[in-house]
Amino acid sequence: MTKEELKQLLQQYKQGKINEQGIIEKITSLRCESLSFATVDHQRQLRQGFPEVILCQGKTPKQVAEIALRIHKRSQPLLATRATLDHFKAVKKEIHQSHYHEFARTITANEPKKPSTGRGTILVITAGTSDIPVAEEAFITCQMLGNPIERLYDVGVAGIHRLLSQSDKLLKANVIIVVAGMEGALPSVVGGLVDVPVIAVPTSIGYGASFQGIAALLGMLNSCASGVTVVNIDNGFGAGFAASLMNKR
């Protein structure tokens, strides 16, 4: 159930079009929708401010399309992550106005027309170009949750002057997401320059001793900069959602 649907129910109650028992039945019946392979949580938006997000990884295109259709039918914003082109083609057949973001590997529909008022800007930074897919997942997530958002890509510690020359963007941001692989040093640098939350995202980019992102993860967890928090390896979605919650406050 969305907040709008709840408002409509309350208006109907005030107008005498539905009684208390009717409201209880409506709320109960709209809580979840069971499919043979999934249970769609329709009250996620009411509890957390955003509908259930589909993780496409491990799901067939048909399964993703069916879940997406259930969410879309309720006029809720749709976000699906780790999506392939095959996933998108299946969703597109059911939801013609859906969009595929190739770098971010996300599918969206019912996107917000403009950012929510009263929120600051979230800045997404990458150390290198190879980190952009994870950063774009964070970017699209923040965008879908109604945040003003900017990008600052390929400004890693190998050429720190690239970051310092963009200090105006750092100072304007309300929350900063820093995406980095290799040794994962960039979040510590950014954390030492700003007085806002910094969310560090380790990526699996790097040579053998990076251990698919574990080196970056450990480096970020051991950051000497105050105010740096860390999400899981390649978890752009988690960083974007957390940044949005911080920005909303």
Phi, psi and omega in degrees: 000136176268166177298325179295319178295322178294319177299318179297320177298317180294322177295319178297323178294316179298324181276359179077015182276347180210144180261181183300318180297323179296320178296316180299317180295319180297312182297318181293317184288335182267004186294306182221158176231118185270126170252174182291339185236357184203158174238110186276124183270097184279353179259008180299319181295322180294323182278319190243356178090356178208143182296171176302135178260136183270123169269110186284336182303126181088354178254149176284157176305321180296319179296315179298316181297321181291318177294316181300320180297320179297320179290315183295324181300337180267012179059030179268152173300140182247128174223125176234131183250165182053043184266140173265172178296325178295320175301314182295318180301320179292320179293319182300327179296328182266325183234096189294332182268016177282157183230146178248127179253102193298310182298318183282344185056045180234155173242135179227157172201161184054043181295148176297138184287331178205159181298152176295144180285154176082008179252148174278184181268137170262130179252128178253122184242142171239150174286317182222171178295327181294342180274356187299319180305317178292320178297321180292327174298317177295318181300309181297321178299311178299319180296316180294333179272010169085028182258142165295137188212146178226161179247150170212098191250150176062057180231042186287177187291345177293342176213069191298338178299334179294323177286313184295332179287349180249030185299335179297323178293321179298317185286337180276342187285147177265329174217144181235131173254125181243120184250123184207145174250215179051240181270353174068036187275337190300320180302325178295320178296311181297317180300332179277356183251345189231165179244031180236164179300138176241122179255118183265134179238107176285141176246165182275014180281132177149172180277185191313311185286357174283344178051050177054037174106350182294322179298315179295319179300312181294322178298318180290321178295334180262019181301138177273353180279136178285148175085009178264124173246158189232137173252181185289166181299129178065016184269069178297322179298313181300320179294317180296319181292316179297318179298321179295319178297318178295317183293328181291332181283000000 
